[in-house]
Amino acid sequence: MADIQNIPLKTIKGADATLGDYAGKVVLVVNVASKCGLTPQYEGLETLYAGYREKGLVVAGFPANDFGAQEPGSNEEIATFCTTNFGVDFPMFEKIVVTGPDKHPLYAALTSAKPDAQGEGAAFREKLVGYGITPNPEPEVLWNFEKFLIGKDGQVAARFAPTTAPDDPALVAAIEAELAK
């Protein structure tokens, strides 16, 4: 498995980056989308980032258009949407593919490291089926706003289902436990 912190990335503005830029911090990686029913989570993610930033948390947003074409915009359009509508100040990265044969190496490493998500994934999976959508098989990312928690040591500590809200007690407890290490 690739060292998650060394996988080449690009910021939403096109600059070279890696998660290693946040070495020694706790990173919450989230695949995001602007036209999803879960898009209001941007607000909660920003609140989480603002509340824990000084303690060493980084929220890292990765736009993806993998689910229902819910992120059709360019990187510039996505950045404008996020700052204008949700005041997003946490780091955003270029739009990537998070599932399937063309998935970004970061997401290949994340899903390999943590194949199972905590939370209401099964219920959300059933909801997708009810909408006529065939959900991705595990360990693939289920939908927008799935969350991967990376500890200060660069290891994937936890994975949370898309419907896990940023203020969910289980997510917050996991973040606080990683920050305390």
Secondary structure, DSSP 8 states (H G I E B T S, - for coil): ---GGGS-EEBTTS-EE-GGGGTTSEEEEEEE-SSSTTTTHHHHHHHHHHHHGGGTEEEEEEEB--STT---S-HHHHHHHHHHHH---S-BB--B--SSTT--HHHHHHHHH--S-BSSHHHHHHHHHHTT-----TTS--STT-EEEE-TTS-EEEEE-TT--TT-HHHHHHHHHHHH-
